[in-house]
């Protein structure tokens, strides 16, 4: 099993344990969104998990493309 496949296999477990981006503190979301909006150029979200923060980054900047596994695990 590839590393990507192994992470994909556990994504739903991660979401079940940690919830959704909407469950994070609104101040955290606002801080990340402000950073996103103030950052020129391209952003790379090289974190872990099912892509909760990647979706927040993408919602403000359509040129950010989530990894294919994000779209596979989060409709």
SVG drawing of the C-alpha trace seen along z (x, -y; Angstrom):
<svg xmlns="http://www.w3.org/2000/svg" viewBox="-20 -41 24 43">
<polyline fill="none" stroke="black" stroke-width="0.4" points="0.0,0.0 1.4,-3.4 1.7,-6.2 -1.1,-8.2 -3.4,-5.2 -2.6,-4.6 -3.5,-8.2 -6.7,-8.0 -7.7,-4.8 -7.6,-6.6 -9.1,-10.0 -12.7,-9.2 -11.3,-8.0 -9.5,-11.4 -12.7,-13.3 -14.8,-11.2 -12.3,-12.0 -11.6,-15.6 -14.7,-16.8 -15.1,-19.4 -13.5,-22.8 -16.8,-24.4 -16.0,-23.0 -12.8,-24.9 -12.7,-28.2 -14.0,-31.1 -10.9,-33.1 -8.6,-30.4 -10.5,-30.3 -10.5,-34.1 -6.7,-34.2 -5.9,-31.6 -8.3,-33.3 -6.6,-36.7 -3.2,-35.2 -4.4,-33.5 -5.8,-36.8 -2.6,-38.7 -0.2,-36.2 0.9,-37.0 1.6,-34.1 0.9,-30.4 0.3,-28.6 1.2,-25.0 -0.7,-23.2 1.7,-20.4 -0.1,-19.3 -1.7,-16.1 -5.2,-15.0 -8.2,-15.0 -7.6,-18.6 -9.8,-20.7 -7.5,-23.7 -6.9,-23.1 -10.6,-23.6 -10.6,-26.8 -7.6,-28.0 -9.2,-27.0 -12.5,-28.7 -10.7,-32.0 -8.3,-31.4 -9.6,-29.1 -6.0,-28.7 -5.2,-26.5 -5.8,-22.9 -6.4,-20.3 -4.7,-16.9 -6.8,-14.3 -7.2,-12.4 -9.1,-15.4 -11.8,-15.2 -12.0,-11.5 -12.6,-11.7 -14.5,-15.0 -17.2,-15.6"/>
</svg>
